[in-house]
Amino acid sequence: MQLQFIARHGADNAYEISGEIVNGFDLSGFPNDAKFIPNETTLAAGIVGVKRIDGELRVTLIQSGMPYECEPTNGQHNWAESDWIDAANYDPAQCYIVATSAPEGAEYVKRDDGWTVVLPKPELEPEQEEAV
């Protein structure tokens, strides 16, 4: 099974994935070329898209993308979908959505409500720390 993530604010989910089961939803019976129509239950589980192409299941899930926390782009929240990954490689502690307007050197950070980007604080030399 392949996974892709899209950004939606306030809808961050941790996913339990086993075979073709995502957060308790058994998708193994989803047929080739069928149309998936999300409903309240699937959306609450973070599942927004399902398709099977040539026998391979592809599932689109939600990760929460929050406004950026770094100058000069504070407050921006431009996020793009992830590349497809193998479900066996899914790590709930990793950000898969892509910050498209983050400044160079920005790092992804998980907050309670989702993912943001921040600029790392420069490390001070010992003599600089004493002056602070």
C-alpha positions as CSV (number, residue, x, y, z in Angstrom):
1,M,0.0,0.0,0.0
2,Q,1.2,3.5,-0.8
3,L,0.4,6.6,1.3
4,Q,0.3,10.3,0.4
5,F,-0.4,13.2,2.8
6,I,-2.2,16.5,2.2
7,A,-2.2,19.5,4.5
8,R,-5.3,20.5,6.4
9,H,-5.2,22.6,9.5
10,G,-6.5,21.2,12.8
11,A,-7.0,17.7,11.5
12,D,-3.8,16.0,12.5
13,N,-4.1,12.3,13.0
14,A,-1.8,9.5,14.1
15,Y,-2.3,6.5,11.9
16,E,-2.4,2.9,12.8
17,I,-1.5,1.0,9.7
18,S,-1.5,-2.8,9.3
19,G,-1.6,-4.3,5.8
20,E,-4.5,-2.5,4.1
21,I,-6.1,-1.4,7.3
22,V,-5.9,2.3,8.3
23,N,-7.2,3.4,11.7
24,G,-9.5,0.4,11.8
25,F,-10.8,0.8,8.2
26,D,-10.3,-2.3,6.2
27,L,-9.6,-1.1,2.7
28,S,-8.6,-4.5,1.4
29,G,-11.8,-5.0,-0.5
30,F,-11.6,-1.7,-2.4
31,P,-11.7,-2.6,-6.1
32,N,-9.6,-1.4,-9.0
33,D,-10.9,1.8,-10.6
34,A,-13.6,2.3,-8.0
35,K,-14.5,5.9,-6.8
36,F,-14.0,6.7,-3.2
37,I,-16.4,9.2,-1.6
38,P,-15.2,10.4,1.8
39,N,-17.8,10.7,4.6
40,E,-17.8,12.1,8.1
41,T,-16.4,8.8,9.5
42,T,-13.5,8.5,7.0
43,L,-12.7,12.2,7.3
44,A,-12.6,11.9,11.1
45,A,-10.1,9.0,10.7
46,G,-8.0,11.3,8.4
47,I,-8.7,9.3,5.2
48,V,-9.5,11.6,2.3
49,G,-8.7,9.5,-0.7
50,V,-8.5,5.9,-1.7
51,K,-7.8,4.3,-5.1
52,R,-6.5,1.0,-6.3
53,I,-4.5,1.1,-9.5
54,D,-3.4,-2.2,-11.1
55,G,-4.0,-3.9,-7.7
56,E,-2.0,-1.4,-5.6
57,L,-3.9,0.4,-2.9
58,R,-3.1,4.2,-2.7
59,V,-4.5,6.1,0.3
60,T,-4.4,9.9,0.9
61,L,-4.3,10.9,4.5
62,I,-4.3,14.3,6.4
63,Q,-1.5,15.9,8.2
64,S,-2.1,19.3,9.9
65,G,-0.1,22.2,8.5
66,M,0.0,25.2,10.8
67,P,1.2,28.7,10.1
68,Y,5.0,29.1,9.9
69,E,6.8,30.3,13.0
70,C,9.8,32.0,11.4
71,E,10.7,35.4,9.9
72,P,10.2,36.6,7.3
73,T,7.3,34.2,6.6
74,N,5.5,34.2,10.0
75,G,1.9,33.2,9.6
76,Q,2.2,31.8,6.1
77,H,0.8,28.3,5.7
78,N,1.7,27.2,2.2
79,W,1.9,23.4,2.2
80,A,2.0,20.9,-0.6
81,E,1.2,17.3,-0.6
82,S,3.8,14.7,0.0
83,D,5.3,12.2,-2.4
84,W,3.9,8.7,-2.2
85,I,5.6,6.5,0.4
86,D,5.4,2.8,1.1
87,A,3.0,2.3,4.1
88,A,5.6,0.1,5.8
89,N,7.9,3.2,6.1
90,Y,5.2,5.4,7.7
91,D,6.5,7.1,10.9
92,P,4.0,9.2,12.9
93,A,6.8,11.4,14.2
94,Q,7.7,12.6,10.7
95,C,6.3,15.5,8.7
96,Y,5.4,14.4,5.2
97,I,3.6,17.5,3.9
98,V,6.0,20.0,2.3
99,A,6.3,23.7,3.5
100,T,6.5,25.5,0.1
101,S,7.4,29.0,1.3
102,A,9.6,28.4,4.3
103,P,12.9,30.2,4.3
104,E,16.1,28.4,3.7
105,G,17.3,26.5,6.8
106,A,13.8,26.2,8.3
107,E,13.1,23.0,10.3
108,Y,9.9,21.0,10.7
109,V,8.5,21.0,14.2
110,K,5.5,19.1,15.6
111,R,3.2,21.2,17.8
112,D,0.0,20.0,19.6
113,D,-2.2,21.1,16.6
114,G,0.1,20.0,13.8
115,W,3.3,20.8,11.9
116,T,5.0,24.1,11.5
117,V,8.4,25.3,10.4
118,V,10.9,27.3,12.5
119,L,14.4,28.7,12.0
120,P,16.9,27.1,14.4
121,K,18.4,29.4,17.0
122,P,22.1,30.0,16.4
123,E,24.3,28.3,18.9
124,L,26.2,30.9,20.9
125,E,29.9,30.7,21.6
126,P,30.8,30.4,25.3
127,E,31.9,34.0,25.5
128,Q,28.6,35.2,23.9
129,E,26.6,33.2,26.4
130,E,28.3,35.0,29.3
131,A,27.3,38.4,27.8
132,V,23.6,37.4,27.6
